[in-house]
Amino acid sequence: MLDAGGGGGAVQIGFVADTVSAGPMGSGLTAGQTHFRVDLAQAQKLIDGLADARNRLQELYDQNVGFMILGSPGQDPYSQSATTTIKRTAGTEAGGYGWASLKAIAALNKTIESIQASLATYQNQEQATADAFKGEGNQS
């Protein structure tokens, strides 16, 4: 999406990202989408930064897997209870660290794809405009 607001400013593209915010008092978190804009010249840098964050989060998730398969150190009820709590906290059920990590990784992937799609749309429009000026575009 081109920011066509005159004034000679930097060209920007727009994209949508999944976001999480605090819901009404006491209701917990609410998922939503937010529209962002980025200077065209900085779009690839943003994509690279988001990809780095996603990759680091994936590494942390992979390290966390060990906690999800943790065995109890003893047969006493306290050890077994602690092990169950650790597995639940680290796990992929709603609210667990693994669950949150997978949701964040998916959101980062979706945001990267959204920026790339906006970039491609802009580049295609630029090419179509250039072709039209060269007389190669659709002359309808």
Secondary structure, DSSP 8 states (H G I E B T S, - for coil): -----SSS---EEEEEEEEEEE-STTS-EEEEEEEEEEEGGGHHHHHHHHHHHHHHHHHHHHHHHHHHT---S-SSHHHHHHHHHHHHHHSSSTTSHHHHHHHHHHHHHHHHHHHHHHHHHHHHHHHHHHHHHHT-S---
